[in-house]
Amino acid sequence: MKMKEMWLIFAILSAVFAAATSILAKIGIEGVDSNLATAIRTMVVLLMAWGMVFLTHSQGGISSITPKSWLFLILSGFATGASLLCSFYALKIGEVNKVVPIDKCSLVLTILFAASS
C-alpha cells in the first residue's frame, strides 16, 4: 500500500481505538470523579503526543507554525477538552451503550459543519 493510501488504515485504527476508549473509560471511571479521570487521561495523551513529536524529530517545526494555525489548534484543543469533560461526565452517570451513540453523532455534525464552511 502506498503512503498516499495509508490514511484509510489510520482512520480505521482511529475508529478502533475510539471504540476501545469509551469502554475502557467507563470501566476506569467507576468510583473516580469525571474531571479527575479526564485530567489523568489527558496527561497520558499529552505524554504520548510529545513522545511522538520527539521520536519523529518534529519539534523543530514549532517555530514555523503561523498565528492562524496557532489560533485554530488552540481552539481545537478547547473543543477537545470540552468534549472530553462532557463525555466523561456522561459516561460517569449514564450507560455506555446509550452515551456513545449520541457522542458519535459528532460524525453527522462534522459533515454539516464542513459543508457549511
N, C-alpha and C positions, 0 to 999 in steps of 0.2 A: 504494500500500500504506500502510495506517495505521501510525502509530508503534507501536501495540499489537502489530502483527503483524511488526515488524522483528526480533523475536527469532530467527525462522527464518532470515533472511538471515545474521545474525551467527553463528548456530550452524553454518550451512553453511560460512561463511568460516573459522570456528574449525577445523572439520574439515580444510579445505583447507590452512590454514597448519600445522596439526599434522602432516599428512602430509608437507608440504614440510620441516618441522623435522627429522624423522627422517632423511630423505635428505641434506639439507644438513649435518646434524651428522655423519653417517657419513663424508661426504667431507671435512669440515673437521677431524675428529678424527685423521685419519691423521698419525702422527708427533708427536702432541701428547698430553701427559698428560691423562687424562679429567677430573681435578679442575680443572686449569687451564682446559680447554675449557669446563667448566661455569661457572667463575667469569667467563670472558670473555662467554659467552652471557648470564649473569645480569646483568652490567653493562649490556649492550645493552638487555635487558628493563627494567632499572631506569631507564635514561635515557629510554626510550620511555614508560614508565608515568608518570614525573614530568613529562615533556613534555606528556602529555595532561592531567594534573592542572592544569598552569599554562595550557595552551591553552584549556581549558574553564572556567578560573577556579574550580576546585573546592577549592582549598587552604584556603578558609575553613571548610570542613566538618570539619577535623581536630578542632577543639575540641568538637564535638558528638558525637563517637564515644563510645559508652558503654564502660565497663570490660569488659562481656561481649563486645561486638564486638571490642575490642582483643585480648582473650584468644583468641577464635576466629580472628581474622585472623592473629595471631602463630602460632598452632598450624597454621593452613593454610599459612603461609609455611615453617614447618619441614617439613611434609609435602611441599610443593612442592620444597624444597631436597633432601630425601632422595630423592624420586622422580627428580629431575634427575641427582643424583650416581649413583644406581643405573642409570638409563637410559643415561647417557653411558658408564659403565664397561662395561655390557652391549654397547653399540654398538661400543666400542673393541675388545673381544675376540671379539664374535660377528658373525654375518651379519645385516644389517638386515632381510632378509626373514624371519628367524627371531625376532629380538628384538622387532620392532614388533607382531606379532600377540599375543605374550604380554603386552607392555606395554598393549595395547588391551583386555586382559581387565579393565582398570580400569572399563570400562563396566559389566560384569556385577557387579563388586564394588560399584560406586556404587549400582546398583539394589538390591542386597542390603542395603547399609548404610542406604540411605534407607528401605527397607521395614521395617527393624528399629528405626528411631528414631521 
